[in-house]
Structures are given as C-alpha cells and as structure tokens.
Amino acid sequence: MDAGVLVEGNVFENVWQACWSASGYADSDPGRLVARDNSFTDSGPCETDGTVAAIPYGYTARPAGAVRSSVAAGAGAGRI
C-alpha cells in the first residue's frame, strides 16, 4: 500500500520470488522497493520499483556474501 522498503544484504535460498513491489501482493496495492547487495540461490529476484527515502541514521550492512555464515554461527538456542 505504497510502502517504501529497502531490501539490502539478504540471502534468499529456494524462494519462488524473493519480494514483490510493482505488482503488489494478495490484496495490497503496489509499493516501492529498492534492492541492493542481496544473494539469490535457486530463487526468483526481487521485483523492484520506485525509490525509498534515505535512512535517517548511519549503519554498516554486512556484505551479502558474509550473511549466511554469520546467521548460521549465531542462530539457535544458547548462541546469542
């Protein structure tokens, strides 16, 4: 419903379509989506469209190539 979403530094594996934007999803109207530095393995792409506002704070995103191992190393009971 005209939401603006930044999809950055994610890993998608075995996902039919990683994200929707221009066509909407189910009963929702289209939104705006910017995708950058994502990894897609046996997955469909992000459907991008439009622009999103600048993030109002500084951050450093992990490169998509480092996300899978980082999540696996910290996921699960007693690992946080």
N, C-alpha and C positions, 0 to 999 in steps of 0.2 A: 504494500500500500504506500508506495513512494518512499520507502525506507532507503537510506544510504548505508551500504555495507562495504567495508574493506576486508577482503579475504587475503591474508598475507602470511607466508611462511608455514603453510599447512601441508600435510601429507595425506593424499587420498589413495586408498588401495581398494580395488574391486568395488567401486561405486559407479552405478549406472550413469548418473550425471551429478557432478560434484555440487553445483549450485545453480540456481535459477535467478534471473533478473528481468530481462526484457519481456518474457512471456508470462511472468507471474507464476504462481504455484497454487494448485487446487482452486479455491475461490478468491484468492487475493489478486489484486491488480499488480502491474509491473512495478519494480523498484529500480534502484540504481546500484550497481555493483562494480567495484574495481578489484581486480585480482592481480597479485604480483608475487613472484618467487614462491610458487606452490609446486608440489611434486605430484604427478598423476601416474599411477601404476595400474594398468588394466582398468582405467576409469575414464569416464567422459569428462569433458572440460567444464570449466565454469562458464556460464552464459553471462558475459559482461555487457554493461550498457550504462552510459552516462558517467557522471562524476560524483565524488563524495567530498564532503568538507574536510579540510586539513585537521589532523589530530591535534588537539589543543595542549599537548604535553610531549616531552621528549621520551623516546624509548629506543631500544635496540632489539630488533627482531632477530631470532636465530635464523640462519640460512636454512632453507627447506631441506637441504641435504643432511643437516645435523638433527633434525626434529625427531625422526623415527627412533634413533638410538637414545636420544635424551629422554623421550617419553618412556621407552621400554626400561631404562635404567631407574626411573623414579616412580613407575606405576605399580600399584598393588599394595596390599596391606603391609603396614610396618615399614614402608620405604620412603615416607615423606619426612 
